[in-house]
Amino acid sequence: MRERLVALAALLAALALPWIAEAAGSPASIGLATRMAIYALAAASLNLALGFGGMVSFGHAAFYGIGGYAVGILYAHWSWQEPLLGLIPGSVSLAATLLAAMAAGGVAAAAIGALSLRTGGVSFIMITLAFAQMVFFLFVSLKAYGGDDGLSIRRRGELPGLDLRDPAQLYWLCLGLLLAWLLLLRRVTRARFGQVLSAARQNERRVVALGISPYPYRLVAFILSGMGTALAGALMANATRFVSTDMLHWTKSGELMVMVILGGAGTLMGPVLGAVALVGLEYGLAGLTEHWQFILGPLLVLVVIFARGGLMAALRRLHLA
């Protein structure tokens, strides 16, 4: 009951945040909360592979960037009035661009996962990193879409009934998609699929002895993880109205991984807490000093040492979640 009350209070506070920010005279907080929601979506998606599946992937920046570039490229061809590859029309429809981003992320995750999952351990980490860097350099070479300079998106996606130029409506959209994705992950991880995935992470040999091959379960989880991360990248492209190769760099994969570990890998809400904490710390410390990374690093080390299991485990020990 306590957990449900805390979750309900957090949800109500999240829904009311734009009104609270306006009343407090801090409208910029809405944009910060939007970034938190988007990164929470990306971290929760990575957690399906990392926390539940035991797949330590350094390649999720590729899916995040692919999702962002799907929005940017479709917008560019819409503004140029020139179909992509002579076949695919450009679009500023939010529904169409988000679905395209998830489809592109899913295809990329299927290709990368099908090869990478034939290995394990350090080899899996290095292969996913190598694939991510290949995608990074591919987009660097695409001068038609800005190359290193990135690609500007002059208008956000259009969705009937919503005006995404309003920061509050964009925030509510991102929050709603985050909640929907968390509900999907909850169903997936509690179903037989999730049980097999977790069992393979804990003892692969025992799962194989039961006559179950972990490979297809891991591949599907990896694809779902890539699709969710691509969705987050597409939302970030709409929020910032800009995409660049920074979204594809391997450091973005590391950042998402820190969010998962900081909040608590293998838990549903842990990555959300980790994303909120990391983005909030970066924003707060950057306002104090330009050398904010020097302060953030030791803080993360302290959390890892003294809050074993992440922030979610620490809250449970305090009987707050």
Secondary structure, 3 states (H helix, E strand, C coil): CHHHHHHHHHHHHHHHHHHHHHHCCCCHHHHHHHHHHHHHHHHHHHHHHHHHCCCCCCCHHHHHHHHHHHHHHHHHHHHHCCCECCCECCCCEHHHHHHHHHHHHHHHHHHHHHHHCCCCCHHHHHHHHHHHHHHHHHHHHCHHHCHHHCEECCCCCEECCECCCCHHHHHHHHHHHHHHHHHHHHHHHHCHHHHHHHHHHHCHHHHHHCCCCHHHHHHHHHHHHHHHHHHHHHHHHHHHCEECHHHHCHHHHHHHHHHHHHHCCCCCCHHHHHHHHHHHHHHHHHCCCCCHHHHHHHHHHHHHHHCCCHHHHHHHHCCCC
